[in-house]
Amino acid sequence: MTKVAWNTKELTVGELAERSGVAVSALHFYETKGLIKSRRTAGNQRRYTRDSLRRIAFIRLAQRIGIPLKTIKDALAELPDERTPNRDDWARLSAAWRGELDDRIEQLQRLRDDLTDCIGCGCLSLDRCPVANPHDRLGDEGPGARRIDTRLCPPPQSCAPSPGCAPFTETPLPTAS
C-alpha cells in the first residue's frame, strides 16, 4: 500500500481507491452519479480532496445497510455547501433510515419464515407453497413476483382482501389427464 502523506490536500483516483478500498471504476461511477466530485488538472487527471475519503465511507456504509444510491445522494445534497457528513449528520440521517430498515428486516423475516418448504419459484412443492398463484390470478396485476414483496401482500394467514393482495386459498392445481 502506497503511503499518502498526511498533509496531502488532494488525492489521485488511484490513491483514493487504495485508501478507501473502493475500485477506481466505482469511484468514477460515484462521480457520474454526483455522490463525489473531483477537479481536473491541466493534464485532465482527476484530483479529489481528502474529505472524499469520509464521503466514500459514508456512501459505502449506507449502501451496506441497504440504502439506495438515490437516497444517499439526496441526503448528501441536504448538507450545507455539499460538505462531508460529520457525526451529527450521520446520527440524523441514520435515524431517518431506521424505519425503512426495520420494515426491510420484517419483510426478510417473513420471507424466511414463510419459505421453509418452498423457494417461491412455483416449481417445487406447489401443493403446499405459501406463494403459489393458482390459475395465474396475480398475473392481472402486472409483471413480476407479487407475493414475494410482503409490502404488497402480507403472509397468507393475515392477508385480507385489499388492492394488490388476493386472499390466500388452497386451490388444488389441475392434474394432467
MODELLER restraints for C-alpha pairs under 7 A, 6 or more apart:
rsr = mdl.restraints
at = mdl.atoms
rsr.add(forms.Gaussian(group=physical.xy_distance, feature=features.Distance(at['CA:9:A'], at['CA:49:A']), mean=5.99, stdev=0.5))
rsr.add(forms.Gaussian(group=physical.xy_distance, feature=features.Distance(at['CA:9:A'], at['CA:50:A']), mean=6.04, stdev=0.5))
rsr.add(forms.Gaussian(group=physical.xy_distance, feature=features.Distance(at['CA:10:A'], at['CA:47:A']), mean=5.84, stdev=0.5))
rsr.add(forms.Gaussian(group=physical.xy_distance, feature=features.Distance(at['CA:10:A'], at['CA:48:A']), mean=5.23, stdev=0.5))
rsr.add(forms.Gaussian(group=physical.xy_distance, feature=features.Distance(at['CA:10:A'], at['CA:49:A']), mean=4.49, stdev=0.5))
rsr.add(forms.Gaussian(group=physical.xy_distance, feature=features.Distance(at['CA:10:A'], at['CA:50:A']), mean=5.77, stdev=0.5))
rsr.add(forms.Gaussian(group=physical.xy_distance, feature=features.Distance(at['CA:11:A'], at['CA:47:A']), mean=5.50, stdev=0.5))
rsr.add(forms.Gaussian(group=physical.xy_distance, feature=features.Distance(at['CA:11:A'], at['CA:48:A']), mean=5.08, stdev=0.5))
rsr.add(forms.Gaussian(group=physical.xy_distance, feature=features.Distance(at['CA:11:A'], at['CA:49:A']), mean=6.23, stdev=0.5))
rsr.add(forms.Gaussian(group=physical.xy_distance, feature=features.Distance(at['CA:11:A'], at['CA:50:A']), mean=6.55, stdev=0.5))
rsr.add(forms.Gaussian(group=physical.xy_distance, feature=features.Distance(at['CA:12:A'], at['CA:46:A']), mean=6.23, stdev=0.5))
rsr.add(forms.Gaussian(group=physical.xy_distance, feature=features.Distance(at['CA:12:A'], at['CA:47:A']), mean=5.02, stdev=0.5))
rsr.add(forms.Gaussian(group=physical.xy_distance, feature=features.Distance(at['CA:12:A'], at['CA:48:A']), mean=6.40, stdev=0.5))
rsr.add(forms.Gaussian(group=physical.xy_distance, feature=features.Distance(at['CA:13:A'], at['CA:24:A']), mean=6.50, stdev=0.5))
rsr.add(forms.Gaussian(group=physical.xy_distance, feature=features.Distance(at['CA:13:A'], at['CA:46:A']), mean=6.29, stdev=0.5))
rsr.add(forms.Gaussian(group=physical.xy_distance, feature=features.Distance(at['CA:13:A'], at['CA:47:A']), mean=6.65, stdev=0.5))
rsr.add(forms.Gaussian(group=physical.xy_distance, feature=features.Distance(at['CA:14:A'], at['CA:24:A']), mean=6.65, stdev=0.5))
rsr.add(forms.Gaussian(group=physical.xy_distance, feature=features.Distance(at['CA:17:A'], at['CA:23:A']), mean=5.52, stdev=0.5))
rsr.add(forms.Gaussian(group=physical.xy_distance, feature=features.Distance(at['CA:17:A'], at['CA:24:A']), mean=5.53, stdev=0.5))
rsr.add(forms.Gaussian(group=physical.xy_distance, feature=features.Distance(at['CA:20:A'], at['CA:53:A']), mean=6.06, stdev=0.5))
rsr.add(forms.Gaussian(group=physical.xy_distance, feature=features.Distance(at['CA:30:A'], at['CA:36:A']), mean=6.00, stdev=0.5))
rsr.add(forms.Gaussian(group=physical.xy_distance, feature=features.Distance(at['CA:31:A'], at['CA:37:A']), mean=5.56, stdev=0.5))
rsr.add(forms.Gaussian(group=physical.xy_distance, feature=features.Distance(at['CA:35:A'], at['CA:73:A']), mean=5.74, stdev=0.5))
rsr.add(forms.Gaussian(group=physical.xy_distance, feature=features.Distance(at['CA:36:A'], at['CA:52:A']), mean=6.75, stdev=0.5))
rsr.add(forms.Gaussian(group=physical.xy_distance, feature=features.Distance(at['CA:37:A'], at['CA:48:A']), mean=6.92, stdev=0.5))
rsr.add(forms.Gaussian(group=physical.xy_distance, feature=features.Distance(at['CA:38:A'], at['CA:46:A']), mean=5.77, stdev=0.5))
rsr.add(forms.Gaussian(group=physical.xy_distance, feature=features.Distance(at['CA:38:A'], at['CA:47:A']), mean=5.30, stdev=0.5))
rsr.add(forms.Gaussian(group=physical.xy_distance, feature=features.Distance(at['CA:38:A'], at['CA:48:A']), mean=4.78, stdev=0.5))
rsr.add(forms.Gaussian(group=physical.xy_distance, feature=features.Distance(at['CA:39:A'], at['CA:46:A']), mean=5.72, stdev=0.5))
rsr.add(forms.Gaussian(group=physical.xy_distance, feature=features.Distance(at['CA:39:A'], at['CA:47:A']), mean=5.34, stdev=0.5))
rsr.add(forms.Gaussian(group=physical.xy_distance, feature=features.Distance(at['CA:39:A'], at['CA:48:A']), mean=6.71, stdev=0.5))
rsr.add(forms.Gaussian(group=physical.xy_distance, feature=features.Distance(at['CA:40:A'], at['CA:46:A']), mean=4.82, stdev=0.5))
rsr.add(forms.Gaussian(group=physical.xy_distance, feature=features.Distance(at['CA:40:A'], at['CA:47:A']), mean=6.21, stdev=0.5))
rsr.add(forms.Gaussian(group=physical.xy_distance, feature=features.Distance(at['CA:51:A'], at['CA:84:A']), mean=6.39, stdev=0.5))
rsr.add(forms.Gaussian(group=physical.xy_distance, feature=features.Distance(at['CA:54:A'], at['CA:84:A']), mean=6.67, stdev=0.5))
rsr.add(forms.Gaussian(group=physical.xy_distance, feature=features.Distance(at['CA:55:A'], at['CA:84:A']), mean=5.68, stdev=0.5))
rsr.add(forms.Gaussian(group=physical.xy_distance, feature=features.Distance(at['CA:55:A'], at['CA:85:A']), mean=6.78, stdev=0.5))
rsr.add(forms.Gaussian(group=physical.xy_distance, feature=features.Distance(at['CA:59:A'], at['CA:72:A']), mean=6.72, stdev=0.5))
rsr.add(forms.Gaussian(group=physical.xy_distance, feature=features.Distance(at['CA:76:A'], at['CA:82:A']), mean=6.74, stdev=0.5))
rsr.add(forms.Gaussian(group=physical.xy_distance, feature=features.Distance(at['CA:107:A'], at['CA:150:A']), mean=5.77, stdev=0.5))
rsr.add(forms.Gaussian(group=physical.xy_distance, feature=features.Distance(at['CA:114:A'], at['CA:130:A']), mean=6.66, stdev=0.5))
rsr.add(forms.Gaussian(group=physical.xy_distance, feature=features.Distance(at['CA:117:A'], at['CA:129:A']), mean=6.95, stdev=0.5))
rsr.add(forms.Gaussian(group=physical.xy_distance, feature=features.Distance(at['CA:118:A'], at['CA:124:A']), mean=6.33, stdev=0.5))
rsr.add(forms.Gaussian(group=physical.xy_distance, feature=features.Distance(at['CA:118:A'], at['CA:125:A']), mean=6.29, stdev=0.5))
rsr.add(forms.Gaussian(group=physical.xy_distance, feature=features.Distance(at['CA:118:A'], at['CA:129:A']), mean=5.65, stdev=0.5))
rsr.add(forms.Gaussian(group=physical.xy_distance, feature=features.Distance(at['CA:120:A'], at['CA:131:A']), mean=5.89, stdev=0.5))
rsr.add(forms.Gaussian(group=physical.xy_distance, feature=features.Distance(at['CA:122:A'], at['CA:132:A']), mean=6.19, stdev=0.5))
rsr.add(forms.Gaussian(group=physical.xy_distance, feature=features.Distance(at['CA:126:A'], at['CA:132:A']), mean=6.32, stdev=0.5))
rsr.add(forms.Gaussian(group=physical.xy_distance, feature=features.Distance(at['CA:130:A'], at['CA:156:A']), mean=6.79, stdev=0.5))
rsr.add(forms.Gaussian(group=physical.xy_distance, feature=features.Distance(at['CA:131:A'], at['CA:147:A']), mean=5.91, stdev=0.5))
rsr.add(forms.Gaussian(group=physical.xy_distance, feature=features.Distance(at['CA:134:A'], at['CA:171:A']), mean=6.58, stdev=0.5))
rsr.add(forms.Gaussian(group=physical.xy_distance, feature=features.Distance(at['CA:134:A'], at['CA:173:A']), mean=6.61, stdev=0.5))
rsr.add(forms.Gaussian(group=physical.xy_distance, feature=features.Distance(at['CA:138:A'], at['CA:146:A']), mean=6.77, stdev=0.5))
rsr.add(forms.Gaussian(group=physical.xy_distance, feature=features.Distance(at['CA:146:A'], at['CA:152:A']), mean=6.71, stdev=0.5))
rsr.add(forms.Gaussian(group=physical.xy_distance, feature=features.Distance(at['CA:147:A'], at['CA:153:A']), mean=5.56, stdev=0.5))
rsr.add(forms.Gaussian(group=physical.xy_distance, feature=features.Distance(at['CA:152:A'], at['CA:164:A']), mean=5.97, stdev=0.5))
rsr.add(forms.Gaussian(group=physical.xy_distance, feature=features.Distance(at['CA:152:A'], at['CA:165:A']), mean=6.32, stdev=0.5))
rsr.add(forms.Gaussian(group=physical.xy_distance, feature=features.Distance(at['CA:153:A'], at['CA:159:A']), mean=6.48, stdev=0.5))
rsr.add(forms.Gaussian(group=physical.xy_distance, feature=features.Distance(at['CA:153:A'], at['CA:164:A']), mean=6.88, stdev=0.5))
rsr.add(forms.Gaussian(group=physical.xy_distance, feature=features.Distance(at['CA:153:A'], at['CA:165:A']), mean=4.92, stdev=0.5))
rsr.add(forms.Gaussian(group=physical.xy_distance, feature=features.Distance(at['CA:156:A'], at['CA:168:A']), mean=5.35, stdev=0.5))
rsr.add(forms.Gaussian(group=physical.xy_distance, feature=features.Distance(at['CA:159:A'], at['CA:165:A']), mean=6.98, stdev=0.5))
rsr.add(forms.Gaussian(group=physical.xy_distance, feature=features.Distance(at['CA:159:A'], at['CA:167:A']), mean=5.72, stdev=0.5))
rsr.add(forms.Gaussian(group=physical.xy_distance, feature=features.Distance(at['CA:159:A'], at['CA:168:A']), mean=6.97, stdev=0.5))
rsr.add(forms.Gaussian(group=physical.xy_distance, feature=features.Distance(at['CA:160:A'], at['CA:167:A']), mean=5.85, stdev=0.5))
rsr.add(forms.Gaussian(group=physical.xy_distance, feature=features.Distance(at['CA:161:A'], at['CA:167:A']), mean=5.47, stdev=0.5))
